[in-house]
Amino acid sequence: MEKETLESFLSIRGVMGVALLSRTGRPFFYRSFQNLDSRQQQALTEGLFQVLQTMPPGLDYFDFQFAEQRVFVYPLGPEWVLLVAVNDEVVMPVYTLAVNRLRAELQQDASKGLATFRLLTNQAEAARNPTQPNATLTGGQPKATQPMATASPRKVEVFVQSLNHICQMASGYLGKAVIVNYWKAARQEVLEQQGSLAEWLNEFEIERSGQIHYKGLLKELDESQQKVLRDWVLAFFHRCEAVIRDFRNLIKSAEWRL
């Protein structure tokens, strides 16, 4: 299973996270499952394998409600179990087709699938615990010593690329419909607070697909315009954090350049 296969699966609307659990080895938790601390992850792993011991042989899957997510449990032979967390936005026919394809690839080449999970989870863990002092995002407010705006003009297209990178990451947790609404609501919040200074934000088109396009005439943004755009992004983050408390840490691996 390639890295792109798993990332494509996680981009499906309503899919929040995946985990690959081992009866004897290291489990791998990704996306929403990373909100659990190590003790919770261990308890979940042990509890599920205990439940599976009571299940009839040949069980295809079962599901349960965990916090605000529905978790599907798919045995992959005697050693491994695949977990998938979804929310209420999941479209079951689309999801079922995709998860069956994912399961087939994992069972076809278990070692490669394991390597993919290891790669992604290691990258995510490194992003959650950055060692570089110039990390852009933090678990709380942006660091005062690392301003996101600079005094020199910067090209609009660079900001648009960064906005869409955030969209891509966020849609894996909240779904495209939710993030589109959040971007629009966050923009309205900034407009109400800053008035005419922020009116040019209306030149950004937010499509239903979650993509953002700039339709205005500006080629570069000065310092004050960069601050307005930064305020829009932060207002978007605040809305996401009302649903997912650790949202900024979860998307820290997105190398946005605001």
Secondary structure as UniProt FT lines:
FT   HELIX           3..10
FT   TURN            13..14
FT   STRAND          15..22
FT   STRAND          28..31
FT   HELIX           32..35
FT   HELIX           38..53
FT   TURN            57..58
FT   STRAND          62..66
FT   TURN            67..68
FT   STRAND          69..76
FT   TURN            77..79
FT   STRAND          80..86
FT   TURN            88..89
FT   HELIX           92..108
FT   HELIX           110..128
FT   TURN            133..134
FT   TURN            144..145
FT   STRAND          154..155
FT   HELIX           156..174
FT   HELIX           176..194
FT   HELIX           195..203
FT   STRAND          204..206
FT   TURN            208..209
FT   STRAND          212..214
FT   STRAND          220..221
FT   HELIX           223..241
FT   TURN            242..243
FT   TURN            245..246
FT   HELIX           247..250
FT   TURN            251..253
//
